[in-house]
Amino acid sequence: MLSTRSLFNEIYRNDQAYQLFCSIAAGGEDQGGWENERIAALTSDPVLAPKIARHGADERKHGRIFTQLLNKRGLPKVPVPDEADYCMLLERQGVGLSHERLNSDVPLTDREIITYLAHSRVTEQRAAEQMRQLVKAYGDNPELGRAMRMISADEDNHLAYCHEELLRLVAEGHGPYVRHALETSARGEIRTHRDVGLAVTARMARILRWPRRQLAVVTLGVHALYLYDRVLGWRRMVTLRMPERRNALGTPAPQHAEHEVP
């Protein structure tokens, strides 16, 4: 029976597929870490900046986790294919702040902070959902289970932080722009997630030598999720609710966080 769990287990059992999977994950986390580090450096708000820095430190930790998972199998990271580079493709869709902007030394404006938080709220929604899938698939795996649960908990904290900070900005009178930024980010992310999903599916199909029927079923699933997100699912990405856990990123990242990596 073809299921999400069986697909992930098939990837886990094949060194080349696992290498690509972990390399893409590590690359995305490292890129997110760099982006948050630059945004923290350009943020003048003394309360918000440390939270952004904590977000970046978490992403760097996740990148180390995926790299160490590869090391345990004796596998080096491989380059992320351009068509599967989620962060780069999001930027091309106009989602978030450009690398050109982040490489400047000019402090961010209120609207740019909102753009960043809206981008993060949308992408962390996707990340939190994907990590819950991975916890279900690999939760009882002695090599992966603890790592997936650790990252999943962090992603839930990142999502809570984005909700809380955006609601604070809405209360300060930025509601219309917050809504615009969320909807723009959601539209771009939904397209990008489909494109990356199709690219990764095609690569995995070649590596794992899927029969045409299996490739067709998985590809159909990617398109079905895209259509659902376009019609209904986008609402979960733009709705704001005060999280149960407040100030989720209000403490500094633990020192020597690499010691937490299983």
Residue pairs with C-beta under 8 A, 6 or more apart in sequence:
2 214
2 217
2 218
4 133
4 136
4 137
5 136
5 137
7 218
8 133
8 134
8 137
8 138
9 137
10 17
10 208
11 17
11 18
11 21
11 204
11 208
12 18
12 138
12 141
12 144
14 207
14 208
15 73
15 75
16 207
17 204
17 207
17 208
18 70
18 73
18 75
19 70
19 73
19 75
19 76
19 77
19 78
20 78
20 200
20 203
20 204
20 207
22 66
22 67
22 69
22 70
22 75
22 77
23 66
23 70
23 77
23 78
23 79
23 80
24 80
24 84
24 86
24 200
25 62
25 66
26 62
26 63
26 66
26 67
26 70
26 77
27 63
27 77
27 80
27 85
28 80
28 86
28 87
29 59
29 60
29 62
29 63
29 66
30 59
30 60
30 63
31 87
32 56
32 59
32 87
33 56
33 57
33 58
33 59
33 60
33 62
33 63
34 56
35 56
35 87
35 96
35 97
35 102
36 52
36 53
36 55
36 56
36 59
37 53
37 56
38 102
38 103
39 52
39 56
39 97
39 102
39 108
39 116
40 49
40 50
40 52
40 53
40 56
42 102
42 104
42 105
42 106
42 107
42 108
43 49
43 52
43 107
43 108
43 113
44 107
44 108
45 113
48 113
48 165
50 250
50 252
51 161
51 165
51 249
51 250
52 116
53 253
54 249
54 251
54 252
54 253
55 120
55 158
55 161
55 249
57 253
57 257
58 154
58 157
58 158
58 253
60 257
61 154
61 253
61 257
61 258
61 260
61 261
62 151
62 154
64 257
64 258
64 261
65 147
65 150
65 151
65 261
65 262
67 77
68 261
68 262
69 143
69 144
69 147
70 76
70 77
72 143
81 199
81 203
82 88
83 89
83 195
83 196
83 199
84 196
84 199
84 200
84 203
85 196
86 192
86 193
86 196
89 192
89 195
89 196
90 96
90 119
90 123
90 188
90 189
90 192
91 98
91 99
93 188
93 189
93 191
93 192
94 184
94 188
95 119
95 122
95 123
95 184
95 185
95 188
95 189
95 192
96 115
96 116
96 119
96 120
96 185
97 108
97 112
97 115
97 116
97 119
101 112
108 116
110 169
110 174
111 177
113 169
114 166
114 169
114 174
114 177
114 178
114 181
115 181
115 185
117 162
117 165
117 166
117 169
117 181
118 166
118 178
118 181
118 182
118 184
118 185
119 181
119 185
120 158
120 162
121 159
121 162
121 163
121 166
121 182
121 185
121 237
121 240
122 182
122 185
122 186
122 189
122 237
122 238
123 185
123 189
124 155
124 158
124 159
124 162
125 159
125 236
125 237
126 189
126 193
126 237
127 155
127 158
127 159
128 152
128 155
128 156
128 158
128 159
131 148
131 151
131 152
131 155
132 152
134 144
134 148
134 151
134 152
135 145
135 148
135 149
135 152
138 144
138 145
138 148
139 145
139 148
139 149
146 262
147 261
147 262
150 260
150 262
157 245
157 248
157 249
158 248
158 249
159 243
160 243
160 244
160 245
160 246
160 248
161 243
161 248
161 249
163 240
163 241
163 242
163 243
164 242
164 243
164 246
164 247
164 248
166 178
166 182
166 240
167 240
167 242
169 178
170 178
170 240
178 240
179 238
182 237
182 238
182 240
183 234
183 238
185 237
186 234
186 237
186 238
187 234
189 237
190 226
190 229
190 230
190 233
190 234
190 237
191 226
193 225
193 226
193 229
194 222
194 223
194 225
194 226
197 222
197 225
197 226
198 219
198 222
201 215
201 218
201 219
201 222
202 215
204 210
205 214
205 215
205 218
210 218
225 233
229 237
254 260
